[in-house]
Every structure is written in C-alpha cells, then in structure tokens.
Amino acid sequence: MNERPLHTFRGFNMKVTGEPPRPTHVPQRPAWTCRVCGDEWPCNAARENLLAEKQDDPTGTAVLMWTYLESFIFDQGPGPLGDAFERFIAWTRPRGAA
C-alpha cells in the first residue's frame, strides 16, 4: 500500500478549514425549487448571492437570469408561465431604476 500523504499527489490541493462549505442555493430541475431551502428558485438567498457576486454588473445578472428563464420555460413545456418574468428577471433591475 502507498504510504504517501494525500496532499502530495498531483492535483490534490484541497485546503482543510474549520468551517464546512456553505450550501449553494441552486435550482433543482425540472421543478425549479431550491436544492437547499425548497422555495421556488431563485429563492431570496440565491438572489442575494447573485446580486453580491455581480454587484458591478447588473446587466450581466439580468442576462444570466434570462438564460435560466429560457431553461425554466423549456422545462415547463407549453402553457401559461404565470409570474416567470417577475421570478427570474424583474428583481435584477438596479435599485431605484424606473
């Protein structure tokens, strides 16, 4: 058996910290619910995370969410989409924008 410590193998560079990684609020498809909290995705935590990650690029956030909206529409199939625009796009507008 090989007695080398794992950190000496090529590509194994995981750093161990005292805190476990925080769960990521991502969609569970095709239902489009949050994998962490079970709310409709994007849940409030996902929205906050996306806005924080792209705070300097609100247009980029809107474009990203548009791609999610297209995937959502594909998964839902034909029929009414209800509040899909508000759910995926409307909240990406910068605060104070008309």
C-alpha positions in Angstrom: 0.0 0.0 0.0 1.2 3.5 -0.8 2.1 5.5 2.3 2.3 8.9 0.7 0.0 11.5 2.3 -2.9 12.6 0.0 -1.7 16.2 -0.3 1.4 15.1 -2.1 -0.5 13.6 -5.1 -0.7 15.7 -8.2 -3.9 17.8 -8.4 -4.8 17.2 -4.8 -4.6 20.6 -3.3 -7.7 20.7 -1.1 -7.3 23.0 1.9 -9.0 22.0 5.1 -10.6 24.8 7.1 -12.5 24.8 10.3 -15.8 25.6 8.6 -17.7 23.3 6.2 -18.6 24.9 2.9 -21.9 26.8 2.9 -24.6 25.2 0.8 -25.3 26.8 -2.5 -28.8 27.8 -3.4 -29.1 26.3 -6.8 -32.2 25.1 -8.8 -33.4 21.5 -8.6 -34.6 20.9 -12.2 -37.2 20.3 -13.6 -39.2 21.5 -10.7 -37.1 24.7 -10.3 -37.1 24.6 -6.5 -34.1 25.5 -4.4 -31.9 22.4 -3.5 -31.2 23.9 -0.1 -34.4 25.6 1.2 -37.0 24.1 -1.1 -38.5 27.5 -2.1 -39.2 28.5 -5.7 -35.8 29.2 -7.3 -34.4 31.8 -7.4 -35.1 31.9 -3.7 -34.2 35.1 -1.7 -30.8 33.6 -0.7 -30.0 32.8 -4.3 -31.0 36.3 -5.4 -28.8 37.9 -2.7 -25.9 35.7 -3.6 -26.3 36.5 -7.3 -26.5 40.3 -6.7 -23.5 40.2 -4.4 -21.4 38.2 -6.9 -22.3 40.5 -9.8 -22.8 43.8 -7.9 -20.7 45.7 -10.5 -22.6 44.1 -13.5 -26.4 44.3 -13.2 -26.8 43.8 -16.9 -24.7 40.6 -16.6 -27.1 39.4 -13.8 -30.1 40.0 -16.0 -28.6 38.2 -18.9 -27.7 35.2 -16.7 -31.2 35.1 -15.3 -32.6 35.3 -18.8 -30.7 32.1 -19.7 -32.2 30.5 -16.5 -35.7 31.8 -17.6 -35.2 30.1 -21.0 -34.3 26.8 -19.3 -37.3 27.2 -17.0 -39.6 27.7 -20.0 -38.2 24.6 -21.7 -38.7 22.5 -18.6 -42.3 23.8 -18.0 -43.4 22.9 -21.5 -46.3 24.6 -23.3 -48.8 26.6 -21.3 -49.0 29.7 -19.2 -45.9 30.8 -17.4 -47.6 32.9 -14.7 -45.1 35.2 -12.9 -42.0 33.8 -14.6 -40.7 37.2 -15.7 -41.0 38.6 -12.2 -39.5 35.5 -10.7 -36.4 35.5 -13.0 -35.9 38.9 -14.4 -37.7 41.8 -12.7 -35.7 41.7 -9.5 -32.4 42.1 -11.3 -33.1 45.7 -12.0 -30.8 48.0 -10.1 -32.4 49.5 -7.0 -34.1 52.8 -7.8 -34.4 52.1 -11.5 -37.7 53.0 -13.1 
